[in-house]
Amino acid sequence: MRVSVTDDPATTTASRTGGPPAPADPLRAASFAELRSLFAMEPDAVHLNTGTIGVMPYEVLDVNDRVTREWNGGLRNVYPPGMYPEHRAAIGRAFGVDQDEMVICHNATEGVARVINGLDLHEGDEVITTSHECYSVLSNFNLLRNRHRITLTVLTPPVGPDVTAEEIVDMFARAITPRTKVLAFAAVTLFTGTRMPVRQLCDLAQQHGLTTVVDGALLPGLFDTDLRALGPDFVTCSGSKFQCGPLGTGLLYVRNKVHPEHNPLPLPTFWPVISTWYPMMGAPPPRTTTRVESYNMGDYLQSAGSASIARGAALAKACELWDRIGRDRIERHAVALGAHTRARIVERFGVESLYSPLTDDRLTAPLVAFNPFPDRADGWNITKFARLVDELESRHRIWTRWTEFDVAGSPHQHYAARICTHLYNTAEEVDRAVDAIADLVRELS
Amino acid sequence: MTVAPYRPEPATARRRGGVLRVVAPTDAAPLDPSCAPASAAPFVRLHTRQLVTWQTARHVRDWQAVTPVPDLALEVPSTWNAGLGASHRSYVFHMRPGVRWDTPDRRPVSAHDVVRGFKRMCNPVRPSPSLAYFASTVRGLADFATAWAAEATHRAGDAATLAAYQNAHEIPGVFALDDETLVIELARPALDFVHMLALPAASAVPVEHDAFVPGSPEAAAHLRANGPYRVRRHRPGEWVELVRNPAWEPAADPYRRAEADRVELRLSDGAGRADAEPTDAPAEVPVAPAVGGLPAAEPVDGDGALGWALDPYLLLNLRDPVWADPRVRQAVALAVDKAAVADLYRRHRPGVPVRIAGSLIPPGNAGHDTADPYPTGDPARARDLLASAGHADGTPLVLIHPHSGLGPEVAHACASDLTRAGLPTRAVGLADAAYTEALRAPATAGGWQLAVAARVPDWLEHNGRVFAQAMLQATPVPGGANHGGYAAPEVDALIERALDAPEPWRADAAWRAAAERAVADVAVVPILHRAPVAAPRRPDRVDGIAPLPPQGYAVDLTAARPGVDE
């Protein structure tokens, strides 16, 4: 099976949230080969690890540098720009939400810590999550377990080429108890690159009156996403992975109004820990039950002392570039490359090598995790995967990573090689990586 | 997270070298790590190494002193260093380079040697006293041990047969990926698992040991070392002489020193007795006996110290029909005058805090409770209970005790109390090694109904199991400290609940409940909780005395500096 990956010409479909791009914008019409030149990439390197860190465009680097210099040693008031009102509004529009629901934070971990520790949970309340979450999610829920004596139920989701969205939803549904208060899951899992069925899981949560916390670290910059339409209460995002902003940037969506068509539940009680402008006496007004906010929760969360104005501006620039290129185009390109990657892996290493989904299109993402070694027992041999990734980097200048995760029913910790594709990657790069992996596997087996 | 190695600053300009003389109870120095108890760890550490170990404490409140540090392993596995999965069930250890066996070829210590050590602790001839910890934690280890024990019932117990079985079978959850990488998989997450790896049972074992039955005199005579010392000669029960191991490289051992040229262990049943205190041996270091701890010792940090001991307690041999009626057992619990024993301790161990114990788990340990179901010293009520049970004076009960420490004093006090309450009791003193054997194999060591015992925790964090599991669990694998043969399904279920709990507070609640139930059943009679003590610093005799808190605050013998004649 071979998937054709070609440059996606300018589409007539307008980006969903940004409105129709200006017809004259050359980025909308640029080929992906041309777009690649926007990025500060090493020319002889193949970057297939955007799930860990993306490559910043030159313009983003410039903004970061320029704004840093502009604010260095000046006497202007640094606090108002640190609230990022315009940037949050613009970024919010790109993700289908309002300024009062969008926060620029320091990274996904900070965002998730602020969300989890702001939940109104008490002893005996149950949170259901998975063993495939980022450590930041699991460690913060464990903190709540120690602090408030909540019950943390950790499920291990099914993996492999034949996994379906229904299986995943059913796994959560069977785990819900009368004490369950929160469902927490990744939008895209970092270990196996499974695009979780977020909308279906939010539907399930809403049926049971549950709060949803979505780790969307891999979402922005990759998928053209309407956060509100997905139906969650909270989504925490990285700014430096697929969105290609500076390290130390993130986005945080907090549902702050009720749109019944997306999530009819009342807004959950939420405590915006780390806040300068949360009232110093008294309390905010009751949370709204309508489409109009009763206060700006985003401001409470955004106000956290002095901010990195330059990094926020640089992230905003990255988001602006994505809007100009077209988030829908970027998604299509990355997803097509992901399909190409899966096809090449299946062709070279067999379908059973895949830990990532294959047959259910709803679950596939351009992060592909697989065990290329013919001996299945190598799937729990960390040394082989570490060596494979090291050799790819040192000999071939191909940057990937290995991941580790539980597999339901297996007593072992499993390891996988992971390839991520993004707008600056090409099918030729993927082919080169897969060929190099095949050679190394022969050597290491 | 990496803990910086602790190198104590020399207090004096005393040179390295000399002979370090150590006086210890006769049961204190089993040399074969595969069957050595946790209490022997300070000795075993002289010639063996484990995946992790401990460092001495500048201050006993220093958290670094109760946290395992890497020994044979390069790092303690963590999620941060990719050695520990999110589910906390899979540990990856990378072996430290430069660690070698004291063999003619100076072979590197490999991951396979650690696998061999895990298997050997399960041997059916002399299984490790710590086996129950590992059997309930490591995936497949319990089945491995029980299958080997079953096989051994119809096979010879010679070294070749044992080695053949060991080398033909695997523990599914313990395997080497290569010489340098070891994986240990757990049946369930265990917050104390890394602490367990510092026990003697988890030592690496070279292939040369396959030629000898574990724990046999032949094994002890042919040990291969990877620690700073090797055994040059020994006479079981009397003395052991260790000399420098030429294969040991200080650069590959961040947490041991080798100050003395030679270490001599003098084994004596008089150890820990005030009347046997060495006065003319300036280079001697005392080792605590089981009961009573060290004489002339310094209390560690008072009430807030970690790792108080259950010292002493009475152990009931529940296999004996005399204990079938619970009222008879309850009479024992009521008869013992714990306050009198406390006075006895205060006389012989001045300055060492003790508390009358109503619960199994002492302060400073996970699962401690202050409950006390039986008021102390109520012989009248004890007599009433015996009468209601129809218990008649008959053959006196045998109360065994070790000769060392305060064993005799406690035994005689308890025997008097029990006799006064209507349970005629005879205290029988045993040499320490014989006493240990009597506890380990009560069916073969002559009849005893009661024993004076003490228990010091085997590690200090998340350690509820060192009391409740070790002393109470009716486990199918041998070892442990359930010497009385206590078996209560409800308690076993609570122990399982504690072992299953990912939350420390939930585990502690289950440990507490298990301990309370067992004390109510009078599986044991807690008498005192004793504060931990450390050997006093005596630079005029031996310099560099520093305690290893998780090993009962024992002296780090590798760091002690005896006087060296100029």
Contacts between the chains, C-beta under 8 A, distances in Angstrom:
chain1	res1	chain2	res2	distance
A	131	B	86	5.5
A	131	B	87	5.3
A	133	B	86	7.7
A	135	B	79	5.7
A	135	B	86	6.4
A	138	B	86	5.7
A	145	B	502	7.7
A	145	B	503	5.7
A	146	B	503	7.0
A	146	B	504	7.5
A	146	B	505	7.6
A	149	B	503	7.4
A	149	B	505	6.8
A	152	B	502	7.5
A	154	B	87	7.3
A	156	B	87	7.7
A	380	B	90	7.8
A	380	B	183	7.2
A	381	B	177	5.3
A	382	B	82	7.1
A	382	B	92	5.3
A	382	B	177	7.1
A	382	B	181	7.2
A	382	B	183	7.8
A	383	B	177	5.2
A	383	B	178	6.3
A	383	B	180	7.9
A	383	B	181	5.1
A	404	B	82	6.8
A	404	B	85	5.8
A	405	B	85	7.5
A	405	B	86	7.5
A	406	B	85	6.7
A	406	B	86	7.2
A	406	B	87	5.1
A	406	B	89	7.8
A	411	B	89	7.7
A	411	B	139	5.6
A	411	B	172	7.2
A	411	B	173	7.0
A	411	B	185	5.6
A	412	B	90	6.7
A	412	B	185	6.6
A	413	B	85	4.1
A	413	B	87	7.7
A	413	B	89	7.2
A	413	B	90	3.4
A	413	B	92	8.0
A	413	B	185	7.5
